[in-house]
Amino acid sequence: MFKGKKILITGGTGSLGHALTKRLLNTDAATIRILSRNEHNQIKMESNFKDDRLRFLLGDVRDSDRLSRAMEDVDLVFHTAALKHVPKIEYNPFEGIKTNVVGSQNVIDACVQQNVEKVVAISTDKATSPLNVYGATKALMEKLFVAANTFSTPEKHRTKFITVRYGNVLGSSGSVVPIFIDQIKNKKKVTITDPQMTRFSITMDEALEFILKATEIGQGSEIFIPKMKAYSIMDIKNVLVELLGDTGNETIGFRVGEKMHEILINRDEVRYGWEIDDMYMISNPIFSDETIKAKYPGIRHIENIGEYSSDHVENIGEYSSDHVEKIPHDKLKDTIQKLNII
């Protein structure tokens, strides 16, 4: 899939961009361009990866001219650039819009202009029935990427636009696991938002496998979602106490814009929901069932699921983080130990 390809990653110095670059360097890709606005992180990343195929480009997705130049002769784009910190975007909402919405449209325009083969946008469970500004900007990004496929015609524009949507990456920078580890190591109480809070769970390796598979099979306008398990905030706390010791905990309440449970497919999306191998797919509503089945042999409509939520699992009302199977304690403990961040 990547042999001889020229690839660009927006926001490539972030945690996902870094991991994706490492994975792509193990393929026969011709070049990998890293576009980001953080020069310090670029210097660090350049020193970590000694590979002549890497190109580091300073730039911001808000700058359409820079994007267009950066995408010259590019075959594949992974759009990971975003402002992601929920409370920060709640306080600075239009900054989130300028990067996550306007910046995403700039990516679309540049890809069409440069006739890029395929573009994969990284979304989040917070885009589903969004409560916060961050989720709303990601929901708009998804809509833009789905609609962008109307530009694609074999005669003029070949670009296929694909979106992937998944939950928090376990152990990633700024996530709950490293925060709890830091608190325990510094003999502080572990801060719990709410003992009943649940989240979907995915490791970085699982996220990469999912993204690359969606890239391979995606034909344009789809939103791909992995089949995932979930954890409660207390599951994480209990595992880390077992590994590092108990310093106590305190309940601090919800941050602005936080949900009790996350949702990956809401009730209204289910009617366009399909199962394909170990993933779900939300199809573009303009396509008939016959068209979808012709594109994806063996695909089938989602059954026994009204919404994909982290608090439900079978015969449920939603696919949210409190409706799916929870990770067993020993499995969660093993997964956290393998993150090598303790």
C-alpha positions as CSV (number, residue, x, y, z in Angstrom):
1,M,0.0,0.0,0.0
2,F,2.8,2.4,0.8
3,K,5.5,1.3,-1.6
4,G,7.0,4.3,-3.4
5,K,4.4,6.6,-1.9
6,K,5.0,10.2,-0.8
7,I,3.2,10.7,2.5
8,L,2.5,13.9,4.5
9,I,1.4,13.9,8.2
10,T,-0.2,17.2,9.5
11,G,0.5,17.7,13.1
12,G,3.2,15.1,12.7
13,T,5.2,15.9,15.8
14,G,2.3,15.0,18.1
15,S,2.0,11.6,19.9
16,L,0.0,10.0,17.1
17,G,2.1,11.6,14.3
18,H,5.3,10.4,16.0
19,A,4.0,6.8,16.4
20,L,2.6,6.8,12.8
21,T,5.9,8.0,11.4
22,K,7.7,5.2,13.2
23,R,5.3,2.7,11.7
24,L,5.5,4.1,8.2
25,L,9.3,4.1,8.2
26,N,9.0,0.3,8.4
27,T,7.3,0.3,5.0
28,D,8.7,1.0,1.5
29,A,7.4,4.6,1.5
30,A,9.5,6.9,-0.6
31,T,9.3,10.0,1.6
32,I,7.4,11.1,4.7
33,R,6.8,14.8,5.2
34,I,6.2,16.0,8.8
35,L,4.2,19.3,8.8
36,S,3.8,21.0,12.2
37,R,4.2,24.4,13.8
38,N,6.3,23.3,16.7
39,E,10.0,23.7,15.8
40,H,11.2,22.4,19.1
41,N,9.4,19.1,18.7
42,Q,10.6,18.9,15.1
43,I,14.2,19.1,16.2
44,K,13.7,16.5,18.9
45,M,11.9,14.2,16.4
46,E,14.6,14.7,13.7
47,S,17.2,13.6,16.2
48,N,15.2,10.5,17.2
49,F,14.7,9.3,13.6
50,K,17.8,9.0,11.5
51,D,16.2,8.3,8.1
52,D,16.8,10.1,4.8
53,R,13.2,9.7,3.8
54,L,12.0,12.2,6.4
55,R,11.3,15.8,5.6
56,F,10.4,18.3,8.3
57,L,8.2,21.3,7.2
58,L,7.3,24.2,9.5
59,G,3.7,25.2,8.9
60,D,0.2,25.5,10.2
61,V,-3.0,24.0,8.8
62,R,-4.5,27.5,9.1
63,D,-2.2,28.6,6.3
64,S,-3.7,27.3,3.0
65,D,-0.8,28.5,0.8
66,R,1.7,26.6,3.0
67,L,-0.4,23.5,2.9
68,S,-0.7,23.6,-0.9
69,R,3.1,23.8,-1.3
70,A,3.7,21.1,1.3
71,M,1.4,18.7,-0.6
72,E,3.1,19.0,-4.0
73,D,3.5,15.5,-5.5
74,V,2.1,13.8,-2.3
75,D,0.1,10.6,-2.6
76,L,-1.2,10.1,0.9
77,V,-2.1,12.5,3.7
78,F,-2.8,11.7,7.4
79,H,-4.5,14.7,9.0
80,T,-3.7,14.5,12.7
81,A,-3.3,18.2,13.4
82,A,-5.8,19.6,15.9
83,L,-6.3,21.6,19.1
84,K,-7.5,18.9,21.5
85,H,-7.5,20.1,25.1
86,V,-11.2,20.3,26.0
87,P,-11.1,23.0,28.7
88,K,-8.7,25.2,26.7
89,I,-11.0,25.1,23.7
90,E,-14.0,25.8,25.8
91,Y,-12.3,29.0,27.0
92,N,-10.9,29.8,23.5
93,P,-13.6,28.4,21.2
94,F,-12.8,30.2,18.0
95,E,-9.2,29.2,18.1
96,G,-10.4,25.6,18.0
97,I,-12.6,26.4,15.1
98,K,-9.8,28.1,13.2
99,T,-7.5,25.0,13.5
100,N,-10.0,22.1,13.6
101,V,-12.6,23.3,11.2
102,V,-11.0,26.0,8.9
103,G,-7.7,24.1,9.0
104,S,-9.4,20.9,8.0
105,Q,-11.1,22.6,5.0
106,N,-7.7,24.0,4.1
107,V,-6.4,20.4,4.1
108,I,-9.3,19.3,1.8
109,D,-8.7,22.2,-0.6
110,A,-5.0,21.6,-0.8
111,C,-5.5,17.9,-1.4
112,V,-8.0,18.5,-4.2
113,Q,-5.7,21.1,-5.7
114,Q,-2.7,18.8,-5.6
115,N,-4.7,15.7,-6.7
116,V,-3.6,13.7,-3.6
117,E,-4.7,10.0,-3.9
118,K,-6.1,9.5,-0.3
119,V,-6.6,11.5,2.8
120,V,-7.3,10.1,6.3
121,A,-8.6,12.5,9.0
122,I,-8.3,11.5,12.7
123,S,-11.5,12.2,14.7
124,T,-12.6,11.3,18.2
125,D,-15.5,9.9,20.2
126,K,-16.2,13.4,21.4
127,A,-17.4,14.3,17.9
128,T,-20.5,12.0,18.5
129,S,-23.4,14.0,20.0
130,P,-20.8,16.6,21.1
131,L,-21.1,18.3,24.5
132,N,-18.0,20.5,24.2
133,V,-16.6,22.8,21.5
134,Y,-13.8,20.4,20.8
135,G,-16.2,17.7,19.9
136,A,-18.3,20.1,17.9
137,T,-15.3,21.1,15.8
138,K,-14.4,17.5,15.2
139,A,-18.0,16.7,14.2
140,L,-17.8,19.5,11.6
141,M,-14.4,18.2,10.4
142,E,-16.1,14.8,9.8
143,K,-18.9,16.4,7.9
144,L,-16.4,18.3,5.7
145,F,-14.5,15.2,4.9
146,V,-17.6,13.2,4.1
147,A,-18.8,16.0,1.8
148,A,-15.4,16.5,0.2
149,N,-15.8,13.3,-1.7
150,T,-18.3,15.0,-4.0
151,F,-15.3,16.7,-5.6
152,S,-13.8,13.3,-6.6
153,T,-14.3,12.3,-10.2
154,P,-12.1,9.8,-12.2
155,E,-11.8,12.5,-14.9
156,K,-10.6,15.4,-12.8
157,H,-10.0,14.8,-9.0
158,R,-9.0,11.4,-7.7
159,T,-8.8,12.3,-4.0
160,K,-10.6,10.0,-1.6
161,F,-11.5,11.4,1.8
162,I,-11.7,9.0,4.8
163,T,-12.4,9.6,8.5
164,V,-11.4,7.4,11.4
165,R,-13.1,7.9,14.8
166,Y,-11.9,6.3,18.1
167,G,-11.6,6.9,21.8
168,N,-8.8,8.0,24.1
169,V,-5.4,6.4,23.5
170,L,-4.4,4.6,26.7
171,G,-1.2,6.2,28.2
172,S,-0.9,9.0,25.7
173,S,0.4,12.4,26.7
174,G,-2.1,14.3,28.8
175,S,-4.4,11.3,29.3
176,V,-5.4,9.9,32.7
177,V,-2.8,7.1,33.1
178,P,0.3,9.3,33.1
179,I,-1.5,11.9,35.3
180,F,-2.4,9.2,37.9
181,I,1.1,7.8,37.8
182,D,2.6,11.2,38.5
183,Q,0.3,11.8,41.3
184,I,1.0,8.5,43.0
185,K,4.8,8.8,42.6
186,N,4.6,12.3,44.1
187,K,2.6,11.0,47.1
188,K,-0.5,13.0,46.1
189,K,-4.1,11.9,46.2
190,V,-5.4,10.5,42.9
191,T,-8.0,13.0,41.5
192,I,-11.2,11.2,40.4
193,T,-13.7,13.2,38.4
194,D,-16.5,10.7,39.1
195,P,-16.2,7.0,40.1
196,Q,-18.8,6.0,37.5
197,M,-17.1,7.7,34.6
198,T,-16.2,5.4,31.7
199,R,-14.1,5.7,28.6
200,F,-13.3,3.6,25.5
201,S,-9.9,2.0,25.6
202,I,-7.4,1.7,22.7
203,T,-3.6,1.4,22.8
204,M,-1.4,3.3,20.3
205,D,-0.5,0.1,18.5
206,E,-4.2,-0.8,18.2
207,A,-4.9,2.7,16.9
208,L,-2.2,2.5,14.3
209,E,-3.4,-0.9,13.1
210,F,-6.9,0.5,12.8
211,I,-5.9,3.6,11.0
212,L,-3.8,1.7,8.4
213,K,-6.5,-0.8,7.8
214,A,-9.1,2.0,7.2
215,T,-6.6,3.6,4.9
216,E,-6.2,0.4,2.9
217,I,-9.9,-0.4,2.5
218,G,-11.5,3.0,2.5
219,Q,-13.0,4.1,-0.8
220,G,-14.1,7.6,0.2
221,S,-16.7,9.3,2.4
222,E,-16.7,6.7,5.2
223,I,-16.3,7.1,8.9
224,F,-14.5,4.0,10.3
225,I,-14.8,3.1,14.0
226,P,-13.0,0.2,15.8
227,K,-14.8,-2.3,18.0
228,M,-13.5,-1.4,21.4
229,K,-13.8,-2.3,25.1
230,A,-14.0,0.2,27.9
231,Y,-12.8,1.0,31.4
232,S,-14.1,3.0,34.3
233,I,-11.9,5.6,36.0
234,M,-11.8,3.5,39.1
235,D,-10.5,0.5,37.0
236,I,-7.5,2.6,36.1
237,K,-7.0,3.9,39.6
238,N,-7.2,0.4,41.2
239,V,-4.6,-1.1,38.7
240,L,-2.1,1.7,39.4
241,V,-2.6,1.4,43.1
242,E,-1.8,-2.3,42.8
243,L,1.3,-1.5,40.8
244,L,2.6,1.6,42.6
245,G,0.9,1.9,46.0
246,D,-2.1,3.7,47.5
247,T,-1.9,7.4,48.1
248,G,-5.6,7.9,48.5
249,N,-8.0,9.6,46.1
250,E,-10.4,12.5,46.0
251,T,-13.4,13.3,43.9
252,I,-13.0,16.6,42.1
253,G,-16.0,16.6,39.8
254,F,-16.3,17.0,36.1
255,R,-14.2,19.4,34.0
256,V,-16.0,21.8,31.8
257,G,-17.4,20.0,28.7
258,E,-16.8,16.5,30.0
259,K,-19.3,13.6,29.7
260,M,-20.0,10.8,32.1
261,H,-19.7,8.3,29.2
262,E,-18.4,8.7,25.7
263,I,-20.4,7.6,22.5
264,L,-18.9,6.3,19.3
265,I,-22.1,5.8,17.3
266,N,-25.3,7.6,18.3
267,R,-28.8,6.5,17.7
268,D,-29.3,8.5,14.5
269,E,-26.0,7.2,12.9
270,V,-26.9,3.6,13.5
271,R,-29.3,3.5,10.5
272,Y,-26.2,4.1,8.4
273,G,-24.0,1.8,10.4
274,W,-22.3,-1.3,9.1
275,E,-20.0,-4.1,10.4
276,I,-16.9,-4.9,8.4
277,D,-14.4,-7.3,10.0
278,D,-13.3,-5.9,13.4
279,M,-14.6,-2.4,12.6
280,Y,-17.9,-0.5,12.3
281,M,-18.4,1.9,9.4
282,I,-20.8,4.8,9.0
283,S,-21.7,5.2,5.3
284,N,-22.5,8.4,3.5
285,P,-26.3,8.8,3.6
286,I,-26.5,9.6,-0.1
287,F,-25.4,6.0,-0.9
288,S,-27.9,3.2,-1.2
289,D,-27.5,-0.1,0.6
290,E,-26.9,-1.8,-2.7
291,T,-24.0,0.7,-3.5
292,I,-22.4,0.0,-0.1
293,K,-22.7,-3.8,-0.5
294,A,-21.1,-3.6,-3.9
295,K,-18.2,-1.6,-2.6
296,Y,-17.6,-3.8,0.4
297,P,-18.4,-7.5,-0.2
298,G,-19.5,-9.3,3.0
299,I,-20.4,-6.1,4.8
300,R,-23.5,-6.2,7.0
301,H,-25.8,-3.8,8.8
302,I,-25.1,-3.3,12.5
303,E,-27.4,-5.5,14.7
304,N,-28.4,-5.4,18.3
305,I,-27.1,-2.0,18.9
306,G,-29.0,1.3,19.1
307,E,-26.0,3.4,20.0
308,Y,-22.4,2.6,20.6
309,S,-21.7,3.9,24.1
310,S,-19.1,3.0,26.8
311,D,-21.8,1.9,29.2
312,H,-23.6,-0.7,27.1
313,V,-22.7,-3.9,25.4
314,E,-25.6,-6.1,24.1
315,N,-29.2,-5.3,23.0
316,I,-28.5,-1.7,24.0
317,G,-29.7,1.8,23.5
318,E,-26.4,3.2,22.5
319,Y,-22.8,2.4,21.7
320,S,-21.1,4.3,24.5
321,S,-18.3,3.7,26.9
322,D,-20.5,2.4,29.7
323,H,-22.5,0.0,27.4
324,V,-19.6,-2.1,26.1
325,E,-17.7,-5.0,27.6
326,K,-15.2,-3.8,30.3
327,I,-11.6,-4.8,30.2
328,P,-10.8,-7.5,32.8
329,H,-8.6,-6.3,35.7
330,D,-5.7,-8.5,34.8
331,K,-5.8,-7.6,31.1
332,L,-5.9,-3.9,32.0
333,K,-3.0,-4.3,34.4
334,D,-1.0,-6.1,31.7
335,T,-1.8,-3.5,29.1
336,I,-0.7,-0.6,31.4
337,Q,2.5,-2.4,32.3
338,K,3.4,-2.8,28.6
339,L,3.1,0.9,28.0
340,N,6.5,1.3,29.8
341,I,5.6,4.6,31.4
342,I,5.5,3.6,35.0
